[in-house]
Amino acid sequence: MEVILLERIEKLGQMGEVVKVKDGFARNFLLPQKKALRASEDNLAYFEKERVTLEANNLKQKQEAEVILEKLDNFNLIIIRQAGETGQLYGSVNTNDIKNALDENGFIVEKNQIKLDKPIKDLGIHNVSVKLHPEVQATISVIVSRTDAEAETLIKGEEINIEKDENLIEEDTINIEEVFEEGAIPENISEETEDSSEEIEDKEDKKDAEEINNEINSEVDNSKNKEDDNS
């Protein structure tokens, strides 16, 4: 479908351009959001008639967005969440969470203005883009932490206390000598271990002996068969 753009659309075109897009994109987004008109002679004539007004409105909206940009760009947005020792969140932070947090800080935006590739699932500082206008975009720092103090630590560029996975694995491994007091390890534990090892060795020896006997018997049978054939 061909449409006339009523504003600049990223990676698509500028206001007034006639571009070809997929039907679904036009019907589900561009047309209902009043970002474009179907390309026809009547609509082209309408656009040319309203061009001055549309450009004036666009300029006004851009100027308003630039005012917000001065306050919002590089803004530190703190979101408190529970997380495990490795820094992984119990849940995630999505566009709706960011929108609500921005609202609480006096920045009124829509969810579709927040550009988040995937939900945030870890503690730390995450850069997120906010589309204020087709030609104006702010970048904010979403700081996900367990406490306000932890957020301040991250803002200062310092590291927070997060355990590495390998450390947790080492902690989960039980050392038998740590369970019992020195010299108090039950004797039967070591005896049972030794007995188990001896049983395994005996089984392996028996298995090896059986295999050797089978090979010998097989060779004998083959020799007999050859003798019978010669006779």
N, C-alpha and C positions, 0 to 999 in steps of 0.2 A: 504494500500500500504506500502511496506517496502522500506526504503531509507537509504542511507549511509550519515551520517552527515559530512559536510565539515568544520564545526565549532561548538563550544559549543552552544547549544540552551537551554535556561532556561527551567527547568521542563521537558526536553525531553531527553537530553543526551550530551555526549562529542564528540569531533571530532573523526571520524573513526568508531563510533558505528553504528550498523544497528538497526534501530528502526521501529516499525509499527505505521503509522499515518493514519488519514482519508484522503481519496483520494482528497477531496477539499482542505484541508490544504496543501497537497503536491503540487497540480497543481497550486494553486493560490498564494502560498507564498514561500515554500521551494525551489522548482525547478526553478521558474523564478528569484528568488533572489540569485540563485547559492549558496544556503546554504546546499544543499544536492543533491545526485544523486540517481536515481532509483537503487534499490538493484538488481544487476545482476552479473554474473561471470566476464563479461568484465569490468564493472564499479569497481568491487572489485579489480581486477587486476590493473586498472588504478590508483585507490586510493593508493594502496600499492606502486606503482611506483612513484607517486607524493607526497607521504606522507611527505618526508623530506622538499620539497619545500613548501607545504601547511602549515606545522608546522612553518617553518621559516617566512613565510608571516604573519601568525597569531601572532607570537611573536613580529614581527616588528609593526603590527597594535596595539597590546596591549600596547607596550612601548609608541607609539605615543599618545594613549588614556590616558595613565597615566600622560603624560606631560600636557595634557589639563586638566586632573582631578585636578592637583595641583592649577590651576587658577580658574576652574569653580566650584569646590566643595564648598558649603556654600556661593556661590556668591549671593549678593542681587540684584535681577532684579526688577527695578521699572517700573511699568506700570500705567500711569495716565488715569483715567476714571471718567466720571460723575456718580454721585450717589445721591440717595435721603437721607433724614434726618435719616432714619433708617440704612443706610449703604448699602442698596441693590443697585446694579449697574443698570444703564439704558442700559441693554444689558448683555454681559458676556465676559469673557476672555477665549479663547480656545487655542488649541495647535498651531494654525497658528499665533496667536498674540504673544505667547511666543517665537516661532521660529524667528519671525521678530525682536522682542526685543533683542534676543540673537545675531542675525546677526548684529544689530546696535552696540552691545557691543563687536564685534569682535569674537564671537563664532559661527562658521558655523556648523549647525546641520540640520538633516532632521526631518520632522514632526513626522515620526514613531519612532524616538529616544526619543521623549518626552512622558513620561508616565503620562497622566492626566486622572483620572477616569471619571470625569465629568467637564463641563465648570465651571469656577469660577464666582459666581454671587454676591459676597459680598466684601466689603472693608476689608483689613487686610493682614496678612502674611500667605502665603500658600506654603507648602513644595511640591516640584515637582521633580521627578526623571528624569534624562537624561541618556540614555543608550549610552555610548561612544564606548563600545566594549562589546562582549558577556560576558566578565569577568570583565568589568570596568563600574561602574555606579556612577554618580555624583548626589548630591542632592542640589538643589538651592532653595532660598527663593524668591518666586514671591510676591512682595509687591505691592498690588493694592491700590491706593490712589487717592484722588482728586487733590492733589498738591504735589510738591516736598517737601515742608515743612512738610506736613502731613506724607509723607513717612519717613522722618528723625525722626519724632516723634515715628512712629511705630518701626523703627530700634533701637531706644533707649529703647524700651520696655515700652513706655508710652502709655496711652490710648488716642484715638482721640475722638472728639465730635460726638457722635452718639446717636440719640434719641431712646428711647425704644418705642415699639409699644403702650404700655399702656399709656405712656405720651401723645402720639399723640391723642389717643382716648379721654383722659381727656380734651385736648385742644379743640377738635372738639365739645365737649358738651357745648351747650349754656345755660348760667344761665340767667334767665329772669331779675334778679336784676342787672346784669352787663350791660344789654342792655339799661335800663332806669335809670335815675338819682334817687337818694334816695328820696322816697316819691312821685315819679312821675309815678309809675306803674298805668296804667289806671284801674279805678274801675271796668269797665265792664268785664275785664279779670277775676278777682276773682269772680264777680257775675255770669259770664257765667259758670265758673267752678263749682260754688255751684249749679246753676240751673241744670247743666248736671248731677251732683251727685244725686240731688233730683229726677230728671226724672228717672234715673236708678233705684233708690230705689223704686219709685212708681211702675215701671214696674215689679220689682222683687216681690213686695208685691202683686200686682194683679195676677201675675203668681202663687204665692204660694196659694192665695185664690182660684183660679180656680182649682188647683190641689186638694186642700182639699175638695171642693164641689164635684168634680168628684169622689173622693174616697167615700164620704158620699152617693152620689147617687148610686154608685155601690153596697154599702153595703145594702141600702134599697131595691134595685132590687133583690139582692140575698135572702133577708129575705122574700120578697113577693113570690118569686119562691118556697121557702121551704114550706110556708104556703099553697100554692096552691097544692103542692105535697101531703101534709099531709091530706088535705081535700079530 
